[in-house]
Amino acid sequence: MFVSRYMPCERCGESLDRSIDAPHECAPDRLVEFEMFGLREEIAELDARYRSYLRTPHGRFECWLAARHVRRSR
């Protein structure tokens, strides 16, 4: 079995050389990208869930209330 000396960081996914005993610090933007990658299915479903919510009585009320606040703020 082939064992790679490169393994991904569990927190950010960056490929690290495990033969080098150097500390690794995850870059903030890399952490965000890795988290977004893990949430890609939920993000893809967000629009459909939102539209579905807006068809419920609570969603219609929220739309009405938001429009009312906008009209009053002018």
N, C-alpha and C positions, 0 to 999 in steps of 0.2 A: 504494500500500500504506500502510495506517495503522500508524504506529509510536507506541507508547505511551511516555510519559515515565516511567511506573511499571513497574519490573521487580522480580521477586522476588529476595531475597537468596539466594545459592546455599547458604549454610550453614543458615539458619533459615526461609526461605520468606516472610519479611515483605516486603510490598510497599513499595518504596522509590522516592521521587521522584528520578530520576537527573539532573534539571535543577538540583538543589540539591547543592552540593559540600560536604556535611557528612559527617563520619565516622559510620559506623553500628556500633553495638556490639550483638551478638545477646544477647537476654535468655536466661538459662539455662533457664527453663521453656519458652520458645519453641523452643529447640534440642531439648529432650526431646520435645516434641509433634511437631515436624517429623520427628525420627528415628523415632518410633513410627508416624507416618503412612507412612513409607517401608517399615516392616517389617510392615505390617498383614496381609499375606498369610501370612507366616511365623507371626505371632502367632495367626492364625485356625487354622492347622494344628497348633499346639502340642499341644492336647489329644488330637487323634487320634494324633499321633506318640507321645505319652507312653503312651496306652493300648496302642498297638501294641507298644511296648517292654516294657511290663509282661507281655505274653503270651509273651515270649521266655524262654529258660532264665535268662539274666542278669537280666532284670526280675523273674522269680519269686524268684530268689535274693535280690535286693535287698529285695523285700517281706518275705521271711522274716527276713532279717537285721535289718531295721528293727524288725519286731515283736519279735524276740528282745531287741534293745537296750531297747525300751520296757518289756518285762516285767522285765528285770533292773534297770532304774533305779527301780522302784517300791519 
